[in-house]
């Protein structure tokens, strides 16, 4: 089975790989969310939409709340789409009732409910998560090399 130090070494190495991947992907999500938030800040347009239908599903111990939303953009084109939303927003709106929609003038097919649009605050949260994961990964690098040195000395 191996010594305790060998098992510790491999466990720390696996944890290090997971934390490094988490830091990388959180950084990517941060950049993506920041880019979307900037686009919505520059050319975001708010329109009044209508909730056509509501549905929720339960998969893998997670509830997903979806709204079927319709709105008309500035060009007069009608847009319909199912969007996933927060449970509190889902409970607040009713079928046939109004809902505020934020969309990009250059890409009207890209829209969010006004409450769910990407924000700089969300991007900052991902950036802090990436930073925290990076710090944990750096600590794990030190721990992995110490255990590795102990294994070589034994």
N, C-alpha and C positions, 0 to 999 in steps of 0.2 A: 504494500500500500504506500510505502514511503514514509519518510520522517515528517514530523510536524512542520519543520522549517520548509520542506519541499512543498507540502500542501499549502502552507501560508504564502509561499512565493507565488504559486500558480493562482491562488485566490486573489492576491493583491494585483497580480498582472491582469487578470480578467476584469477586476474592478477598475483598474487604470484604463483599460481599453474602453470600457463602458463610459467612464467619466470624460475621457477625451472625445468620444463620439458625441456625447451630450453637449459638451462645450461647443464643438464644431457646429452642430445642427442648431443649437440655440442662437449662435452668432448669425447663421444664415437666416433663421426666422426673424431675428432682430432687423437685419438689413432689409428683408422683404417687407416686413410690417412698416418700417420707417419709410420705404419707398411708396407703399400704398397710402400711408397717412399723408405724405407730402403731396401725392397726386390728388387726393381728395381735398386737401386744403387749398390747392391751387385752382382746380377745375371741378370741384364737387358741386353738384346741383341738387337741390332738394325738390322733390315732387310729391304730390299727394297720391298715394296708391290705395288699393282696396284689397282686403284679405278675401281671397276666393275660397280657401279651404284651410283647415288645420288638421294635422295628424301627428301622432307621436308613435314611436316604435321603441322597443326595448330589446337590445342586442348586447350580449356579453356583459350583463350587469350594468349597462349604461342606457339611460333614457335619452332619446333624440327627439327634439321638438322641432317640427317643420311647419312652415306657413307657405301656402301658395299665394303669391302676391302678383297683382297686375297694376301697372302704371303706364302713363303716356309720357314719352320724353319730349324735349323741346321741338323735335322735328315732326312730331305728331305720330310717331310709331308706337304701337302698343307693345309692351314687354310683359311677359309672364314667366315666372320662374318659382320653383320651390327653393326656399332658403331655410337653413337651419338657424335656430335662434335660441336665446336664453330662455329657460323655463318661466321666469317672471314676465318677460315680454309675451311669451306664448299665452300665459294666463290672462294678461291684461287686454289683449286684442280679441275681437270677436269676428266671426265670419260675416262678411258684408260690411264690416266697419272700416273706417279709414286708418291708414298707417302711413307714416312719413318714410319716404325712400330717398336715399342719397345715392347718386350715380355720377359717373364721369361723363362730361360732355363729349369727349373724344371717343369713349367706349361705353355707350349707354347699356350694353349688355352686362357690364360690370357694375353691380349695385348691391347695396346692403340696406338693411333697415337703418333708419337714422340712429337708433340706439346701439347698433352693432358695428358701425363703420370703424375701420382701423384708426388707431390714435397713436400719437407719439408716446403717450404713457405706456401703452402696450408694448411698443418697440423697446422702450427703456427697461421694462420688466424682463424681456427676453435678454437684453444686454447684461443686466445684473445676474440673471441666471447663468449666462455663458461665463461671466467673470467668476462666479462662485464655483462652477464646475471646473474651470481652469485652475483655480486655487487648490481645490481638492485633488485634481490630477497631479499638480506639482508636488503636493505632500505625498501622494502615492508613489511618485517617481523616487523620492528620497527613501521611502519605506521599502520599495522593491529592491533598490540597489543595496540597502543595508542587509536585507535578508539574503540577497544573492551573494554578498561578500561573506556572510556567515556560512552559507552552503559551500563555498569554495574553500574556506579555511578548514572545514570539517572533513 
